[in-house]
Amino acid sequence: MEKEIFKATSNFLRRENLLRDTRGVSIEEQLGMFMV
């Protein structure tokens, strides 16, 4: 996945409150783990 698409997806998930950062894991990390 291209970097711009990954960032746009992360921003969308954050903006729509579909995911949120936790104490130890950011939305970007959560999305990366999901994609693996």
Secondary structure, DSSP 8 states (H G I E B T S, - for coil): --HHHHHHHHHHHHHTTSS---SS--HHHHHHHHH-
